[in-house]
Each structure stands twice: as C-alpha cells, then as structure tokens.
Amino acid sequence: MNTEFFTALDLLEKEKGIPAEYMIEKIEAALVSAYKKEYGNNTNVRVLIDPAKKDVRVYQQKEVVEVVEDPEIQISLEDAKAIAKKYKIGMVVETEVKTKNFRRLSAAAAKSVIIQGIREGERRVMQEAYETKHEEIITATVSKVDRETGNVILETDTSRAVLLHSEQIPGEDFYVGDKIKVFVMEVNKESRGPVVTLSRSHAGLVRRMFELEIPEIADGIVMVKGVAREAGSRTKISVWSRDEDVDPVGACIGNHGARISAIVEELRGEKVDIVKYSEKPEEYIAAALAPAEVLSVTMTADRACRVQVAPDQLSLAIGKEGQNARLAARLTGCKIDIKAD
C-alpha cells in the first residue's frame, strides 16, 4: 500500500504540479487528526513519512513517570521497562499504531484533510502560475461563450478563467475552439482559488505583442516608450532605437508590413500608428500627431504646447471626434492645442 501511496504523490506532482513535500505535510496532519479522533485529543502522536524508504508510520507517545495520572499520555516506569530496559523517568515511549486499525470515522476525517490539502495545493499552483504571468500575455482557448452577458470562458494552461465583456475589443466575436491572446491584468487571492483579470482591451496587450513579435524589441535594440490605446479603434505606440543604424519604425513595420500586419490581425483590424520617440518634446508631439503634417510646435508651459497645421490638415490632426489629438496627448503626456495656420 505504501508503494501505491508514494506513486500517487508522484502523479499529483507531475499532473497537477503539487509538490510532494507539500502533500506529505498535509497527509501528516491528516494522520494526526485521524489518530486523535480515534484515541482522544489529549493523546500525543508522531507521524513519520519517509519517501526514500516509501514508508509511513504512526507512533503513539507516552512519557515515563513514577505515578501515572493520565494514562493517555503517561506510562509507568515498570510498564516502560517491560517494553525495553533502557527507559528511565522523563523519557518518551513510542508505540507503533497501525493505520488500518483506524475506524471509518477516523479514516473519513483523514480523507477530508487530504482532499482539502489537494485543493489548496491546486489553488497555490494556479496562484503561482498566474503571478509569474502578471502583466504578460498568455494564449487561451475559448471554452464557452455566454451570449447573455457576453463573457467568454477560457481554458488556460493552468485552469479556467473568464474574459469579461468589458475587457474585450469592441465588436469582436468568439467561437468555441478559438485560440486568442489575453493580457493578465491582475491576480488576486481568493478562498476558492486565484481570481485573475484578463483583458484584450488593455494597452499592455499591444505593448507585449510588440515585444513578442518584433525581434529588435525582444533583443533590446528597440524600446517601446509609450502606448495610448482606444481598443477596437486605434492605438499609438512610440518606439526608440539604441542603435543609430536601426530605424525603430521600420523594424516594427517589417518587410512589406509583415510584422505590423500580424499584430493588427490579432487586434481584429485595429489601426496602429507607430511613432518615432524623441527626447525633444516638439519633435515627439509632431510625430505623435501623424498622419497629419505639422508646421510647428511651440511649448507654452510645462507639458503644454500650441501646434500649428495647414488648414487642410486641421481635421486630420484632430481626428474623428478628436481621437487623433486625444491619443497624441496621452502618448506624449502633453496638453495639445491645435490651430490652423
């Protein structure tokens, strides 16, 4: 039986990722609980689980005394010497108790503790798995789509999670079996397991996709300096190169737009403006207002500026419902006042 017991521990570690050491602690607690239910809460017990020898033993402990006042935890010197002559007053006598002698009630209590330990272990494994992916992208498979709420149930490598309707890209549809990329926003501990907040509308999704898809960014040659996003419509992302010979914008676009096309496809056709970052606020702001052509940028105060454009560029600079100017302001961190020359 002991061999099967340790084989089960190995399977738990391989299939569910629950460390054997963790489960051994829980099983020791379960056997102590079963023993006390069988022999009384005042009794003393020691559990020995030896994975190397594949051995499990339970020992009842009693202190050697001259006068026995509590027979559950004490033994007389005479009785102790009958077991072994080495015992003296103050020593502890250990007697092995066979677990198969535990009654059904005691065994059920032990089983309950072990099951609880497995559940806690699974939650801990999931918690640690999600924590390592915090603010990262994971790939998940659509398991169920709730047509009433719009929420999507996803299967990840570790568990199931919910992609709320509010965190989806507006207008996108999902079908069972779809594989999608999601951004891990938050991971919170709960009694029933970790509650993870996933998103496809967060600006972090675009940032991480660029870091994954663009080799120059992955290698640290090109850096992402900022992202401003209105999910489902438009994103502006600024990039900067550590190497003067590497064009950061060109690296992100790729040959014939191959790299940016893969990102746009994952974002369901969302427009992505790639902006060249500059330490000079005037240059950075002018670039951020693309595709409009800017005549001049004048800094009027700390983080505020006045931008002049040709009359035929005014509507393009502002954008539909002010979106272009709004995203440029968020990207650069500046208040932008646009005027026609």
HUPE-V979215 format. One record per residue. N is the residue number from 1. RES is the residue in one small letter. SS is DSSP state (hx for helix, st for strand, lp for the rest). PHI is phi in degrees with one decimal (* if undefined). OMEGA is omega in whole degrees, 0 to 359 (none if undefined). Layout:
BEGIN
N/RES/SS/PHI/OMEGA + N/RES/SS/PHI/OMEGA
END
This chain:
BEGIN
1/m/lp/*/181 + 2/n/hx/-61.1/179 + 3/t/hx/-62.4/178 + 4/e/hx/-64.3/180 + 5/f/hx/-60.9/181 + 6/f/hx/-72.6/174 + 7/t/hx/-63.6/178 + 8/a/hx/-63.4/177 + 9/l/hx/-63.4/179 + 10/d/hx/-62.6/179 + 11/l/hx/-65.6/178 + 12/l/hx/-60.0/181 + 13/e/hx/-70.8/182 + 14/k/hx/-73.9/187 + 15/e/hx/-87.0/184 + 16/k/hx/-112.7/178 + 17/g/lp/76.8/180 + 18/i/lp/-84.8/183 + 19/p/lp/-59.1/180 + 20/a/hx/-61.5/180 + 21/e/hx/-60.2/179 + 22/y/hx/-63.3/182 + 23/m/hx/-68.8/178 + 24/i/hx/-61.8/177 + 25/e/hx/-60.1/181 + 26/k/hx/-67.0/181 + 27/i/hx/-71.2/174 + 28/e/hx/-58.8/178 + 29/a/hx/-63.2/180 + 30/a/hx/-65.9/180 + 31/l/hx/-69.4/175 + 32/v/hx/-62.7/179 + 33/s/hx/-61.8/180 + 34/a/hx/-65.5/180 + 35/y/hx/-63.8/182 + 36/k/hx/-66.4/176 + 37/k/hx/-68.4/181 + 38/e/hx/-80.7/189 + 39/y/hx/-114.2/178 + 40/g/lp/111.7/185 + 41/n/lp/-70.9/182 + 42/n/lp/-82.5/183 + 43/t/lp/-74.8/177 + 44/n/st/-108.3/184 + 45/v/st/-145.9/174 + 46/r/st/-128.0/179 + 47/v/st/-108.7/179 + 48/l/st/-119.7/176 + 49/i/st/-117.6/184 + 50/d/st/-115.6/181 + 51/p/lp/-61.7/182 + 52/a/lp/-63.8/180 + 53/k/lp/-92.6/183 + 54/k/lp/51.9/186 + 55/d/st/-129.6/177 + 56/v/st/-128.5/180 + 57/r/st/-137.5/178 + 58/v/st/-122.3/182 + 59/y/st/-119.9/172 + 60/q/st/-82.1/183 + 61/q/st/-115.7/177 + 62/k/st/-138.1/180 + 63/e/st/-85.8/178 + 64/v/st/-79.4/182 + 65/v/st/-133.5/177 + 66/e/lp/-74.2/180 + 67/v/lp/-121.3/181 + 68/v/lp/-79.1/177 + 69/e/lp/-103.2/178 + 70/d/lp/-131.5/184 + 71/p/lp/-65.0/180 + 72/e/lp/-73.8/184 + 73/i/lp/-125.1/182 + 74/q/st/-128.9/177 + 75/i/st/-142.2/181 + 76/s/st/-72.9/179 + 77/l/hx/-62.1/180 + 78/e/hx/-62.1/180 + 79/d/hx/-67.4/180 + 80/a/hx/-66.6/180 + 81/k/hx/-68.0/176 + 82/a/hx/-68.9/177 + 83/i/hx/-81.6/178 + 84/a/lp/-158.9/185 + 85/k/lp/-70.8/183 + 86/k/lp/-70.6/187 + 87/y/lp/-70.1/176 + 88/k/lp/-131.5/178 + 89/i/lp/-58.0/178 + 90/g/lp/95.6/178 + 91/m/lp/-78.3/181 + 92/v/st/-112.0/177 + 93/v/st/-98.1/178 + 94/e/st/-109.6/178 + 95/t/st/-122.2/182 + 96/e/st/-69.5/178 + 97/v/st/-115.1/180 + 98/k/lp/-76.9/182 + 99/t/hx/-64.6/180 + 100/k/hx/-66.9/179 + 101/n/hx/-84.5/178 + 102/f/lp/-65.3/179 + 103/r/lp/-74.0/184 + 104/r/hx/-57.5/181 + 105/l/hx/-62.2/180 + 106/s/hx/-66.1/179 + 107/a/hx/-63.7/179 + 108/a/hx/-64.5/179 + 109/a/hx/-64.5/178 + 110/a/hx/-64.9/179 + 111/k/hx/-60.4/180 + 112/s/hx/-61.8/179 + 113/v/hx/-64.5/181 + 114/i/hx/-66.6/179 + 115/i/hx/-61.3/178 + 116/q/hx/-62.4/179 + 117/g/hx/-63.3/179 + 118/i/hx/-64.0/180 + 119/r/hx/-63.7/179 + 120/e/hx/-64.2/178 + 121/g/hx/-63.6/179 + 122/e/hx/-62.5/179 + 123/r/hx/-63.2/181 + 124/r/hx/-65.7/178 + 125/v/hx/-62.0/179 + 126/m/hx/-63.0/180 + 127/q/hx/-57.8/182 + 128/e/hx/-64.7/180 + 129/a/hx/-64.2/180 + 130/y/hx/-71.6/181 + 131/e/hx/-63.3/178 + 132/t/hx/-71.7/180 + 133/k/lp/-101.5/181 + 134/h/lp/-58.2/182 + 135/e/lp/62.9/174 + 136/e/lp/-122.8/178 + 137/i/st/-99.8/172 + 138/i/st/-124.4/176 + 139/t/st/-100.0/183 + 140/a/st/-130.0/180 + 141/t/st/-110.3/179 + 142/v/st/-69.0/181 + 143/s/st/-102.2/182 + 144/k/st/-157.7/177 + 145/v/st/-120.6/178 + 146/d/lp/-87.3/185 + 147/r/lp/-69.8/180 + 148/e/lp/-75.7/183 + 149/t/lp/-91.2/184 + 150/g/lp/85.6/179 + 151/n/lp/-71.6/181 + 152/v/st/-122.4/176 + 153/i/st/-89.5/183 + 154/l/st/-116.7/172 + 155/e/st/-101.0/176 + 156/t/lp/-104.4/180 + 157/d/lp/-65.3/186 + 158/t/lp/-109.7/184 + 159/s/lp/-168.6/173 + 160/r/st/-95.3/178 + 161/a/st/-147.5/184 + 162/v/st/-110.4/171 + 163/l/st/-100.6/183 + 164/l/lp/-65.1/179 + 165/h/hx/-59.8/181 + 166/s/hx/-68.6/181 + 167/e/hx/-103.0/179 + 168/q/lp/-94.0/175 + 169/i/lp/-72.4/182 + 170/p/lp/-51.9/175 + 171/g/lp/91.2/182 + 172/e/lp/-83.2/179 + 173/d/lp/-113.5/179 + 174/f/lp/-124.0/177 + 175/y/lp/-133.7/181 + 176/v/lp/-56.2/182 + 177/g/lp/100.6/178 + 178/d/lp/-62.3/173 + 179/k/st/-104.9/184 + 180/i/st/-131.5/176 + 181/k/st/-98.5/179 + 182/v/st/-132.1/181 + 183/f/st/-100.4/180 + 184/v/st/-83.7/184 + 185/m/st/-79.4/185 + 186/e/st/-139.2/174 + 187/v/st/-133.6/181 + 188/n/st/-118.8/179 + 189/k/lp/-82.9/175 + 190/e/lp/-132.8/183 + 191/s/lp/-62.9/181 + 192/r/lp/-91.7/180 + 193/g/lp/132.2/182 + 194/p/lp/-66.6/175 + 195/v/st/-101.7/184 + 196/v/st/-108.1/178 + 197/t/st/-101.7/180 + 198/l/st/-103.8/182 + 199/s/st/-149.5/169 + 200/r/lp/-116.0/181 + 201/s/lp/-101.2/182 + 202/h/lp/-70.5/179 + 203/a/hx/-62.9/179 + 204/g/hx/-61.8/178 + 205/l/hx/-61.9/181 + 206/v/hx/-66.6/179 + 207/r/hx/-56.7/182 + 208/r/hx/-66.9/179 + 209/m/hx/-65.7/177 + 210/f/hx/-64.9/180 + 211/e/hx/-66.0/180 + 212/l/hx/-83.6/188 + 213/e/hx/-90.0/185 + 214/i/lp/-103.6/183 + 215/p/hx/-57.1/181 + 216/e/hx/-64.7/177 + 217/i/hx/-75.0/178 + 218/a/hx/-60.0/181 + 219/d/lp/-83.3/179 + 220/g/lp/87.0/178 + 221/i/lp/-74.7/177 + 222/v/st/-108.5/181 + 223/m/st/-117.1/172 + 224/v/st/-86.5/184 + 225/k/st/-95.9/180 + 226/g/st/-170.7/178 + 227/v/st/-138.6/173 + 228/a/st/-126.8/189 + 229/r/st/-138.3/166 + 230/e/st/-122.8/191 + 231/a/lp/-53.3/178 + 232/g/lp/86.7/182 + 233/s/lp/-121.2/186 + 234/r/st/-156.6/176 + 235/t/st/-134.0/170 + 236/k/st/-117.2/180 + 237/i/st/-130.1/181 + 238/s/st/-105.1/183 + 239/v/st/-131.8/182 + 240/w/st/-142.3/183 + 241/s/st/-107.9/175 + 242/r/lp/-77.9/183 + 243/d/lp/-108.2/182 + 244/e/lp/-62.3/181 + 245/d/lp/-83.9/181 + 246/v/lp/-109.8/177 + 247/d/lp/-80.7/185 + 248/p/hx/-64.5/180 + 249/v/hx/-68.6/180 + 250/g/hx/-62.9/179 + 251/a/hx/-62.9/181 + 252/c/hx/-76.3/180 + 253/i/hx/-75.9/180 + 254/g/lp/80.7/179 + 255/n/hx/-62.6/180 + 256/h/hx/55.0/176 + 257/g/hx/72.6/185 + 258/a/hx/-63.5/184 + 259/r/hx/-70.1/181 + 260/i/hx/-68.5/179 + 261/s/hx/-62.9/180 + 262/a/hx/-64.6/180 + 263/i/hx/-70.5/180 + 264/v/hx/-61.3/179 + 265/e/hx/-63.2/178 + 266/e/hx/-65.5/180 + 267/l/lp/-89.1/176 + 268/r/lp/61.1/175 + 269/g/lp/86.5/179 + 270/e/lp/-62.0/179 + 271/k/st/-71.5/180 + 272/v/st/-128.0/176 + 273/d/st/-96.6/178 + 274/i/st/-99.1/187 + 275/v/st/-111.6/176 + 276/k/st/-80.2/182 + 277/y/lp/-74.6/176 + 278/s/lp/-140.2/176 + 279/e/lp/-68.7/179 + 280/k/lp/-85.2/183 + 281/p/hx/-54.0/182 + 282/e/hx/-61.8/179 + 283/e/hx/-67.3/182 + 284/y/hx/-64.4/181 + 285/i/hx/-66.5/179 + 286/a/hx/-60.8/180 + 287/a/hx/-68.4/182 + 288/a/hx/-67.6/181 + 289/l/lp/-85.0/176 + 290/a/lp/-56.3/16 + 291/p/lp/-87.0/179 + 292/a/lp/-72.9/176 + 293/e/lp/-92.5/185 + 294/v/st/-100.6/179 + 295/l/st/-82.9/181 + 296/s/st/-159.6/176 + 297/v/st/-130.3/179 + 298/t/st/-119.9/178 + 299/m/st/-75.7/183 + 300/t/st/-99.5/179 + 301/a/st/-163.3/179 + 302/d/lp/-63.1/180 + 303/r/lp/62.2/175 + 304/a/st/-142.5/182 + 305/c/st/-153.5/174 + 306/r/st/-117.6/183 + 307/v/st/-114.0/176 + 308/q/st/-110.7/178 + 309/v/st/-133.3/175 + 310/a/lp/-66.9/182 + 311/p/hx/-53.9/182 + 312/d/hx/-76.7/179 + 313/q/hx/-105.1/186 + 314/l/hx/-62.3/182 + 315/s/hx/-65.9/179 + 316/l/hx/-70.1/180 + 317/a/hx/-66.1/180 + 318/i/hx/-74.2/179 + 319/g/lp/85.5/180 + 320/k/hx/-63.6/182 + 321/e/hx/55.7/177 + 322/g/hx/76.4/187 + 323/q/hx/-65.7/184 + 324/n/hx/-62.7/179 + 325/a/hx/-66.3/181 + 326/r/hx/-64.1/180 + 327/l/hx/-68.0/178 + 328/a/hx/-63.2/179 + 329/a/hx/-64.4/180 + 330/r/hx/-68.2/181 + 331/l/hx/-67.8/184 + 332/t/hx/-89.5/183 + 333/g/lp/75.1/181 + 334/c/lp/-118.0/172 + 335/k/st/-83.6/187 + 336/i/st/-116.2/176 + 337/d/st/-110.5/186 + 338/i/st/-102.4/179 + 339/k/st/-130.0/176 + 340/a/st/-84.4/181 + 341/d/lp/-71.2/none
END
